[in-house]
Amino acid sequence: MPNPNVIVDGIQSISTPTSAAAAAVEQGTVPAQFLVVTFFEGQSSFLDMSQSRSTVWAEVLESLAQENQPAYVEIDPETNVIEEILIPITVTVGEIRPTGEGKDVEVELIISHAKHFLRGSHNNFQKLREILQDAQKKGTHVLVTESDENDIIDVRPIGGTVEGGQK
């Protein structure tokens, strides 16, 4: 089961607060300075512009929106504020082999020479491994999101077009 606090989707719009969002600010449930990020599948979240990183994140999200590329966004479940942004990549899965360290597996992503790992300690290890194995078997593309250490943290099958993160 995917993490309920993660959105992997294309960005439909980035805008100033709507009246509903402004009401949330008044109630103190979201920061006063924020942008509303709306995704293709209808979900939305807030980008807290009082944080120094948010200017860069807004630029990244705008660039992804212009290029019709998806974003991986972690949100705070209580405030709906964006806590992390990563860029998933569309890949074909090559070999999947055990590392010899517990349940960890090394995953060959055809577009990359780096080593990529799916850690056995990941909460959704089995499900992510199944998606990777299915894509490998069928020769289909998947959206893979990794940490800075090349640990695979999210895998999504791609049905139909990749553009905009739509399924």
Backbone as a chain_set.jsonl record, in Angstrom:
{"seq": "MPNPNVIVDGIQSISTPTSAAAAAVEQGTVPAQFLVVTFFEGQSSFLDMSQSRSTVWAEVLESLAQENQPAYVEIDPETNVIEEILIPITVTVGEIRPTGEGKDVEVELIISHAKHFLRGSHNNFQKLREILQDAQKKGTHVLVTESDENDIIDVRPIGGTVEGGQK", "coords": {"N": [[0.839, -1.179, 0.0], [0.626, 2.171, -0.927], [2.293, 5.02, 0.565], [0.178, 7.046, 2.406], [0.691, 9.706, 2.803], [2.0, 10.691, 0.668], [2.182, 12.107, -2.529], [2.269, 11.319, -5.871], [2.307, 12.715, -8.769], [1.339, 14.733, -11.615], [1.65, 18.311, -11.848], [-0.994, 20.46, -11.752], [-1.57, 23.152, -11.205], [-0.072, 26.049, -9.641], [-0.744, 28.241, -7.206], [-1.955, 31.282, -5.58], [-3.601, 31.447, -2.347], [-6.927, 30.089, -2.21], [-10.319, 31.026, -1.328], [-11.152, 29.06, 0.483], [-8.719, 28.035, 1.357], [-7.666, 30.341, 2.456], [-9.371, 30.643, 4.607], [-8.524, 28.466, 6.093], [-6.027, 29.361, 6.856], [-6.747, 31.463, 8.549], [-7.862, 29.964, 10.6], [-5.66, 28.883, 11.616], [-4.579, 26.475, 10.726], [-2.815, 26.151, 8.653], [0.284, 27.544, 7.433], [0.754, 31.141, 7.24], [1.948, 32.296, 4.972], [1.814, 30.968, 1.954], [1.724, 28.875, -0.984], [-0.695, 27.352, -3.092], [-0.641, 24.135, -4.248], [-1.866, 22.319, -6.826], [-2.754, 19.143, -7.974], [-2.976, 16.911, -10.835], [-4.814, 14.799, -10.361], [-6.558, 15.964, -8.64], [-5.936, 16.372, -5.941], [-4.612, 18.629, -3.469], [-2.055, 20.666, -1.98], [-0.072, 22.56, 0.381], [2.509, 24.954, -0.02], [4.82, 26.146, 2.056], [5.894, 29.264, 2.147], [7.426, 30.638, 3.934], [9.579, 29.173, 4.618], [12.978, 28.759, 3.829], [13.777, 26.997, 1.763], [11.584, 26.792, 0.139], [11.277, 28.609, -1.988], [12.978, 27.651, -3.978], [11.811, 25.129, -4.266], [9.292, 25.87, -5.277], [10.043, 26.841, -7.769], [11.054, 24.476, -8.887], [8.72, 22.891, -8.945], [7.148, 24.44, -10.681], [8.668, 24.21, -13.018], [8.493, 21.428, -13.472], [5.743, 21.279, -13.928], [5.522, 22.759, -16.306], [6.921, 21.096, -18.003], [5.331, 18.899, -18.061], [5.834, 16.809, -16.236], [5.876, 14.432, -13.554], [5.808, 14.885, -9.944], [7.208, 13.867, -6.823], [5.816, 14.145, -3.791], [5.944, 14.673, -0.391], [3.693, 15.079, 2.248], [2.619, 16.814, 5.205], [0.393, 15.192, 7.26], [-1.366, 16.476, 8.998], [-1.351, 19.247, 8.501], [-1.257, 19.514, 5.779], [0.89, 20.563, 4.486], [3.675, 20.791, 2.349], [6.461, 18.717, 2.812], [8.625, 17.514, 1.642], [10.154, 17.282, -1.541], [10.737, 15.392, -4.362], [12.079, 14.152, -7.445], [10.649, 11.878, -9.474], [11.809, 9.28, -11.691], [11.381, 8.01, -14.977], [11.73, 4.739, -15.836], [13.161, 1.702, -17.214], [13.26, -1.532, -15.928], [16.053, -3.45, -15.18], [18.143, -6.022, -14.201], [17.335, -7.602, -11.058], [18.729, -8.201, -8.088], [19.799, -10.052, -5.189], [21.569, -8.514, -2.47], [22.998, -9.72, -0.548], [22.843, -8.754, 1.932], [20.69, -9.119, 4.271], [17.275, -8.713, 3.352], [17.681, -6.897, 1.351], [17.813, -5.665, -2.018], [19.561, -5.173, -5.079], [18.843, -3.032, -7.705], [18.807, -2.829, -11.121], [18.529, -0.039, -13.044], [17.756, 0.799, -16.191], [18.48, 3.276, -17.41], [20.617, 4.256, -15.978], [23.916, 4.237, -14.58], [24.511, 4.081, -11.961], [24.342, 2.417, -8.744], [21.379, 1.074, -7.45], [19.151, 0.651, -4.768], [16.724, -1.383, -3.166], [15.618, -1.437, -0.072], [15.318, -3.949, 2.397], [14.234, -3.159, 4.767], [12.356, -1.263, 4.193], [9.048, -0.036, 4.537], [7.144, -0.841, 2.617], [8.383, -2.875, 1.249], [7.915, -5.5, 0.047], [5.727, -5.046, -1.708], [6.758, -3.004, -3.396], [8.891, -4.401, -4.496], [7.485, -6.364, -5.911], [6.196, -4.777, -7.859], [8.418, -3.803, -9.253], [9.482, -6.271, -10.196], [7.374, -7.149, -11.802], [7.339, -5.139, -13.767], [9.859, -5.59, -14.833], [9.559, -8.163, -15.887], [7.519, -7.748, -17.803], [8.645, -5.791, -19.335], [7.933, -3.14, -19.103], [7.668, 0.41, -18.364], [8.338, 2.127, -15.266], [7.665, 4.532, -12.649], [10.17, 5.681, -10.654], [11.23, 6.697, -7.504], [13.902, 7.985, -5.652], [16.003, 8.173, -2.711], [18.632, 10.453, -1.644], [20.716, 8.736, -1.328], [20.5, 6.799, -3.239], [18.595, 4.913, -2.573], [15.701, 3.192, -3.241], [12.572, 4.566, -2.795], [9.98, 4.754, -3.618], [7.8, 3.307, -6.001], [5.974, 3.33, -8.925], [3.634, 1.878, -11.094], [3.288, 2.572, -14.579], [0.567, 3.387, -16.371], [-0.551, 3.712, -19.565], [0.046, 6.984, -20.667], [3.014, 8.785, -19.684], [3.192, 11.426, -19.266], [2.562, 14.213, -17.206], [2.156, 12.626, -15.024], [-0.133, 11.21, -15.068], [-2.389, 8.451, -14.983]], "CA": [[0.0, 0.0, 0.0], [1.446, 3.388, -0.979], [2.265, 5.929, 1.703], [-0.936, 7.988, 2.233], [1.201, 11.07, 2.917], [2.805, 10.954, -0.525], [1.492, 12.305, -3.802], [3.112, 11.227, -7.063], [1.37, 13.148, -9.799], [1.695, 15.95, -12.317], [1.158, 19.538, -11.217], [-1.962, 21.177, -12.575], [-1.377, 24.588, -11.011], [0.517, 26.578, -8.418], [-1.413, 29.534, -7.122], [-2.159, 31.878, -4.263], [-4.695, 30.791, -1.645], [-8.333, 30.292, -2.53], [-11.045, 31.433, -0.124], [-11.138, 27.955, 1.442], [-7.378, 27.981, 1.939], [-7.532, 31.534, 3.295], [-10.081, 30.332, 5.85], [-7.653, 27.561, 6.851], [-4.993, 30.209, 7.448], [-7.373, 32.162, 9.675], [-8.073, 28.993, 11.675], [-4.348, 28.487, 12.112], [-4.235, 25.105, 10.356], [-1.711, 26.18, 7.692], [1.063, 28.773, 7.576], [0.176, 32.343, 6.637], [2.525, 32.541, 3.652], [1.919, 29.71, 1.238], [1.141, 28.696, -2.303], [-1.498, 26.14, -3.203], [-0.195, 23.278, -5.344], [-2.957, 21.423, -7.194], [-2.271, 18.051, -8.806], [-3.917, 16.492, -11.868], [-5.879, 13.945, -9.859], [-7.458, 16.743, -7.794], [-5.408, 16.654, -4.618], [-3.832, 19.852, -3.372], [-1.272, 20.815, -0.759], [0.423, 23.92, 0.581], [3.943, 25.181, 0.016], [5.068, 27.181, 3.066], [6.91, 30.161, 1.59], [8.264, 31.2, 4.993], [10.762, 28.321, 4.704], [13.951, 29.189, 2.813], [13.837, 26.05, 0.649], [10.349, 26.805, -0.644], [11.437, 29.362, -3.235], [13.548, 26.701, -4.931], [10.795, 24.111, -4.515], [8.268, 26.448, -6.158], [10.643, 26.867, -9.11], [11.114, 23.091, -9.36], [7.354, 22.468, -9.262], [6.733, 25.152, -11.897], [9.389, 23.596, -14.127], [7.882, 20.121, -13.716], [4.423, 21.531, -14.515], [5.737, 23.185, -17.695], [7.425, 19.949, -18.761], [4.363, 17.805, -17.889], [6.498, 15.737, -15.518], [5.342, 14.256, -12.202], [6.608, 15.17, -8.753], [6.996, 13.059, -5.623], [5.634, 15.155, -2.757], [5.534, 14.207, 0.938], [2.942, 16.132, 2.926], [2.278, 16.64, 6.615], [-1.016, 14.798, 7.257], [-2.186, 17.371, 9.823], [-1.428, 20.603, 7.951], [-1.253, 19.421, 4.325], [2.034, 21.343, 4.02], [4.704, 19.983, 1.694], [7.653, 18.52, 3.629], [9.722, 17.022, 0.802], [9.886, 17.164, -2.976], [11.737, 14.656, -5.127], [11.675, 13.996, -8.838], [10.705, 10.486, -9.92], [12.305, 9.085, -13.042], [10.746, 6.939, -15.733], [12.804, 3.789, -16.135], [12.948, 0.292, -17.49], [13.947, -2.294, -14.891], [16.931, -4.521, -15.634], [18.3, -7.096, -13.21], [17.041, -7.418, -9.635], [19.525, -9.265, -7.471], [20.064, -9.893, -3.755], [22.864, -7.907, -2.135], [23.658, -10.517, 0.475], [22.604, -8.071, 3.208], [19.276, -9.239, 4.619], [16.368, -8.794, 2.216], [18.005, -5.842, 0.394], [18.092, -6.054, -3.388], [20.092, -4.156, -5.982], [17.966, -2.945, -8.864], [19.404, -2.161, -12.272], [17.639, 0.843, -13.787], [18.421, 0.811, -17.488], [19.019, 4.573, -17.801], [21.598, 4.741, -15.02], [25.048, 3.377, -14.237], [24.619, 4.041, -10.498], [23.707, 1.284, -8.071], [20.105, 1.455, -6.842], [18.813, -0.385, -3.802], [15.455, -1.454, -2.466], [16.005, -1.96, 1.243], [14.386, -4.863, 3.053], [13.625, -2.465, 5.91], [11.319, -0.343, 3.704], [7.703, -0.465, 4.957], [6.423, -1.469, 1.51], [9.394, -3.621, 0.498], [7.364, -6.576, -0.77], [4.895, -4.473, -2.771], [7.637, -2.334, -4.345], [9.636, -5.448, -5.211], [6.558, -6.979, -6.864], [5.992, -3.842, -8.969], [9.661, -3.842, -10.028], [9.584, -7.563, -10.87], [6.35, -7.169, -12.841], [7.818, -4.264, -14.843], [10.994, -6.275, -15.446], [9.02, -9.29, -16.647], [6.731, -7.261, -18.934], [9.401, -4.805, -20.091], [7.233, -1.861, -19.054], [8.281, 1.474, -17.582], [7.801, 2.492, -13.955], [8.182, 5.764, -12.052], [10.951, 5.331, -9.468], [11.741, 7.818, -6.72], [14.986, 7.545, -4.786], [16.624, 9.089, -1.756], [19.947, 10.915, -2.083], [21.646, 7.605, -1.222], [20.076, 5.834, -4.265], [17.65, 3.932, -2.045], [14.383, 3.326, -3.861], [11.573, 4.808, -1.756], [8.645, 4.684, -4.19], [7.722, 2.788, -7.358], [4.596, 3.371, -9.427], [3.481, 1.43, -12.475], [2.787, 3.597, -15.486], [-0.442, 2.911, -17.297], [-0.789, 4.747, -20.563], [1.069, 8.01, -20.858], [3.796, 9.215, -18.532], [3.077, 12.869, -19.127], [1.745, 14.743, -16.134], [1.957, 11.682, -13.945], [-1.471, 10.638, -15.158], [-2.422, 6.996, -15.183]], "C": [[0.885, 1.244, 0.0], [1.282, 4.236, 0.28], [1.146, 6.944, 1.487], [-0.511, 9.451, 2.332], [2.09, 11.459, 1.75], [1.882, 11.104, -1.729], [2.543, 12.162, -4.891], [2.184, 11.511, -8.228], [1.929, 14.378, -10.498], [1.062, 17.148, -11.636], [0.231, 20.252, -12.191], [-1.764, 22.681, -12.457], [-0.682, 24.873, -9.69], [-0.034, 27.988, -8.305], [-1.439, 30.066, -5.697], [-3.381, 31.237, -3.624], [-6.084, 31.116, -2.206], [-9.043, 30.716, -1.254], [-11.056, 30.321, 0.921], [-9.782, 27.862, 2.134], [-7.159, 29.18, 2.856], [-8.235, 31.321, 4.635], [-9.244, 29.409, 6.725], [-6.541, 28.343, 7.529], [-5.552, 30.905, 8.678], [-7.572, 31.23, 10.865], [-6.751, 28.488, 12.235], [-3.935, 27.085, 11.74], [-3.144, 25.027, 9.298], [-0.954, 27.487, 7.856], [0.444, 29.938, 6.804], [0.702, 32.603, 5.235], [2.679, 31.216, 2.924], [1.341, 29.829, -0.155], [0.331, 27.419, -2.274], [-1.023, 25.386, -4.439], [-1.32, 22.286, -5.611], [-2.426, 20.411, -8.207], [-3.366, 17.601, -9.77], [-5.074, 15.658, -11.33], [-6.75, 14.633, -8.813], [-6.961, 17.039, -6.397], [-4.687, 17.998, -4.639], [-3.11, 19.875, -2.033], [-0.705, 22.224, -0.736], [1.946, 23.947, 0.61], [4.188, 26.386, 0.911], [6.225, 28.057, 2.621], [7.754, 30.85, 2.664], [9.526, 30.363, 5.212], [11.705, 28.651, 3.545], [13.984, 28.269, 1.594], [12.656, 26.176, -0.309], [10.435, 27.603, -1.933], [11.978, 28.443, -4.326], [12.52, 25.629, -5.268], [9.704, 24.625, -5.451], [8.785, 26.486, -7.597], [10.699, 25.464, -9.708], [9.719, 22.63, -9.772], [6.839, 23.156, -10.528], [7.401, 24.556, -13.133], [8.789, 22.231, -14.482], [6.514, 20.282, -14.37], [4.565, 21.903, -15.988], [6.168, 22.026, -18.581], [6.477, 18.748, -18.707], [5.0, 16.574, -17.239], [5.935, 15.636, -14.1], [6.337, 14.666, -11.118], [6.249, 14.15, -7.684], [6.956, 14.067, -4.485], [5.169, 14.482, -1.464], [4.856, 15.369, 1.639], [2.709, 15.784, 4.389], [0.79, 16.331, 6.669], [-1.931, 15.733, 8.062], [-2.382, 18.74, 9.175], [-1.54, 20.638, 6.424], [-0.138, 20.272, 3.701], [3.095, 20.391, 3.459], [5.96, 19.943, 2.557], [8.868, 18.097, 2.808], [9.249, 16.963, -0.638], [11.057, 16.426, -3.597], [11.208, 14.492, -6.542], [11.789, 12.522, -9.223], [11.216, 10.412, -11.356], [11.569, 7.912, -13.683], [11.845, 6.007, -16.207], [12.259, 2.443, -16.594], [13.804, -0.465, -16.477], [14.766, -3.409, -15.528], [16.957, -5.625, -14.585], [17.878, -6.652, -11.815], [17.766, -8.557, -8.933], [19.742, -8.989, -5.979], [21.445, -9.286, -3.528], [23.663, -8.769, -1.177], [23.507, -9.899, 1.86], [21.111, -8.107, 3.521], [18.421, -9.405, 3.378], [16.684, -7.754, 1.141], [18.254, -6.414, -0.996], [18.68, -4.864, -4.142], [19.235, -4.198, -7.242], [18.688, -2.185, -9.968], [18.31, -1.346, -12.966], [18.353, 1.164, -15.092], [19.045, 2.165, -17.835], [20.191, 5.043, -16.954], [22.705, 3.729, -14.79], [25.233, 3.262, -12.727], [23.985, 2.763, -9.959], [22.472, 1.8, -7.34], [19.662, 0.302, -5.951], [17.388, -0.238, -3.295], [15.769, -2.166, -1.156], [14.895, -2.832, 1.84], [13.673, -4.223, 4.226], [12.522, -1.49, 5.489], [9.94, -0.906, 4.071], [6.946, -1.219, 3.872], [7.357, -2.3, 0.628], [8.776, -4.635, -0.454], [6.563, -6.036, -1.949], [5.766, -3.795, -3.827], [8.434, -3.349, -5.163], [8.753, -6.117, -6.259], [6.334, -6.079, -8.078], [7.226, -3.838, -9.869], [9.785, -5.143, -10.827], [8.577, -7.669, -12.021], [6.797, -6.328, -14.035], [8.991, -4.922, -15.584], [10.485, -7.38, -16.375], [8.312, -8.829, -17.917], [7.485, -6.271, -19.815], [8.729, -3.442, -20.131], [7.994, -0.86, -18.196], [7.58, 1.625, -16.235], [8.366, 3.856, -13.566], [8.887, 5.362, -10.765], [11.433, 6.621, -8.809], [12.768, 7.272, -5.75], [15.389, 8.626, -3.799], [17.961, 9.537, -2.331], [20.989, 9.794, -2.074], [21.346, 6.514, -2.243], [19.252, 4.684, -3.702], [16.288, 4.208, -2.657], [13.346, 3.476, -2.746], [10.145, 4.734, -2.282], [8.747, 4.163, -5.62], [6.254, 2.786, -7.759], [4.563, 2.821, -10.844], [2.937, 2.578, -13.319], [1.801, 2.924, -16.423], [-0.727, 3.987, -18.305], [0.363, 5.706, -20.624], [1.775, 8.349, -19.558], [3.541, 10.679, -18.264], [2.124, 13.256, -18.018], [1.513, 13.774, -15.006], [0.607, 11.014, -13.993], [-1.393, 9.161, -15.446], [-3.299, 6.634, -16.343]], "O": [[1.789, 1.364, 0.827], [0.261, 4.169, 0.964], [1.157, 7.646, 0.476], [-1.284, 10.341, 1.977], [2.841, 12.431, 1.825], [0.939, 10.336, -1.917], [3.588, 12.81, -4.84], [1.382, 10.666, -8.625], [2.885, 14.991, -10.021], [0.06, 17.018, -10.932], [0.621, 20.601, -13.305], [-1.785, 23.402, -13.455], [-0.698, 24.066, -8.761], [0.176, 28.824, -9.184], [-1.011, 29.405, -4.751], [-4.13, 30.542, -4.31], [-6.369, 32.242, -2.613], [-8.419, 30.76, -0.194], [-10.979, 30.599, 2.118], [-9.704, 27.639, 3.342], [-6.54, 29.051, 3.912], [-7.749, 31.768, 5.674], [-9.243, 29.541, 7.949], [-6.153, 28.025, 8.653], [-4.909, 30.935, 9.727], [-7.462, 31.658, 12.014], [-6.73, 27.749, 13.22], [-3.028, 26.532, 12.364], [-2.596, 23.95, 9.061], [-1.513, 28.453, 8.376], [-0.293, 29.737, 5.84], [-0.044, 33.09, 4.385], [3.572, 30.43, 3.239], [0.58, 30.746, -0.465], [0.638, 26.502, -1.512], [-1.005, 25.933, -5.541], [-1.687, 21.505, -4.733], [-1.742, 20.769, -9.166], [-4.544, 17.877, -9.548], [-6.204, 15.798, -11.8], [-7.58, 13.99, -8.171], [-7.53, 17.897, -5.722], [-4.214, 18.448, -5.683], [-3.501, 19.196, -1.083], [-0.838, 22.981, -1.698], [2.585, 23.071, 1.193], [3.813, 27.509, 0.572], [7.387, 27.66, 2.702], [8.698, 31.57, 2.338], [10.441, 30.795, 5.914], [11.262, 28.803, 2.406], [14.205, 28.748, 0.481], [12.729, 25.713, -1.448], [9.721, 27.295, -2.887], [11.494, 28.457, -5.458], [12.372, 25.259, -6.432], [9.243, 23.891, -6.325], [8.041, 26.194, -8.533], [10.424, 25.28, -10.894], [9.556, 22.038, -10.839], [6.171, 22.529, -11.35], [6.765, 24.414, -14.177], [8.602, 21.92, -15.658], [6.159, 19.514, -15.265], [3.808, 21.414, -16.826], [5.827, 21.975, -19.763], [6.792, 17.69, -19.252], [4.737, 15.441, -17.642], [5.56, 16.65, -13.511], [7.539, 14.774, -11.357], [5.132, 13.635, -7.645], [7.938, 14.765, -4.236], [4.138, 13.809, -1.438], [5.357, 16.494, 1.637], [2.614, 14.614, 4.759], [-0.013, 17.123, 6.175], [-3.138, 15.772, 7.826], [-3.457, 19.33, 9.285], [-1.877, 21.672, 5.847], [-0.217, 20.651, 2.533], [3.367, 19.332, 4.025], [6.467, 20.981, 2.984], [10.008, 18.298, 3.229], [8.095, 16.636, -0.918], [12.217, 16.783, -3.389], [10.017, 14.678, -6.794], [12.891, 11.979, -9.292], [11.073, 11.357, -12.131], [11.188, 6.953, -13.011], [12.776, 6.427, -16.894], [11.093, 2.102, -16.395], [14.941, -0.079, -16.205], [14.251, -4.208, -16.311], [15.911, -6.099, -14.141], [18.037, -5.491, -11.438], [17.46, -9.73, -9.151], [19.855, -7.836, -5.562], [22.372, -9.521, -4.303], [24.867, -8.573, -1.012], [23.988, -10.455, 2.848], [20.357, -7.234, 3.089], [18.782, -10.141, 2.459], [16.013, -7.729, 0.109], [18.824, -7.495, -1.145], [18.343, -3.71, -3.878], [18.942, -5.269, -7.774], [19.122, -1.049, -9.778], [17.301, -1.89, -13.415], [19.44, 1.742, -15.084], [20.073, 2.188, -18.512], [20.714, 6.132, -17.189], [22.471, 2.521, -14.802], [26.021, 2.44, -12.26], [23.192, 2.114, -10.64], [22.52, 2.844, -6.689], [19.777, -0.866, -6.32], [16.909, 0.864, -3.03], [16.138, -3.34, -1.141], [13.712, -2.495, 1.791], [12.615, -4.696, 4.639], [11.824, -0.947, 6.346], [9.696, -2.105, 3.933], [6.187, -2.139, 4.175], [7.151, -2.415, -0.58], [9.085, -4.627, -1.645], [6.709, -6.521, -3.07], [5.545, -3.984, -5.023], [8.628, -3.178, -6.367], [9.208, -6.405, -7.366], [6.286, -6.567, -9.207], [7.106, -3.866, -11.094], [10.151, -5.117, -12.002], [8.89, -8.211, -13.081], [6.654, -6.75, -15.182], [9.098, -4.821, -16.806], [10.939, -7.504, -17.513], [8.474, -9.431, -18.978], [7.032, -5.943, -20.912], [8.925, -2.674, -21.074], [8.856, -1.236, -17.402], [6.402, 1.299, -16.083], [9.401, 4.283, -14.077], [8.272, 4.767, -9.88], [11.969, 7.512, -9.467], [12.555, 6.243, -5.108], [15.155, 9.816, -4.012], [18.378, 9.057, -3.385], [22.021, 9.895, -2.737], [21.879, 5.41, -2.132], [19.214, 3.602, -4.286], [15.786, 5.33, -2.597], [13.248, 2.625, -1.862], [9.199, 4.66, -1.497], [9.661, 4.528, -6.36], [5.398, 2.3, -7.019], [5.35, 3.231, -11.697], [2.216, 3.442, -12.823], [2.153, 2.011, -17.17], [-1.116, 5.091, -17.924], [1.525, 5.299, -20.633], [1.209, 8.217, -18.472], [3.666, 11.124, -17.123], [1.028, 12.71, -17.897], [0.735, 14.073, -14.1], [0.232, 10.316, -13.051], [-0.449, 8.681, -16.074], [-3.447, 5.454, -16.661]]}, "num_chains": 1, "name": "protein.A"}
